[in-house]
């Protein structure tokens, strides 16, 4: 999804700096699971939400022709 590429990279960078990855030695995929939500900073959680909304906007027929809101 080309229009969400920047958000995805920002999320990965944020997750790589989190305690879940650095201290607890989980993968980024594992840290995105609900059981590790307390180990992920609020900043990464908000970026994740924005990435979800971006991806959803690409598939939502109502906004597909209008484009994603930025």
Buried (B, 14 or more C-beta within 10 A) or exposed (E): EEEBEEBBEBBBEBBEEBBBBEEEEBEBEBBBEEEBEEBBBEEBBEBBEBBEBBBEBBEEEEEEEEEBEE
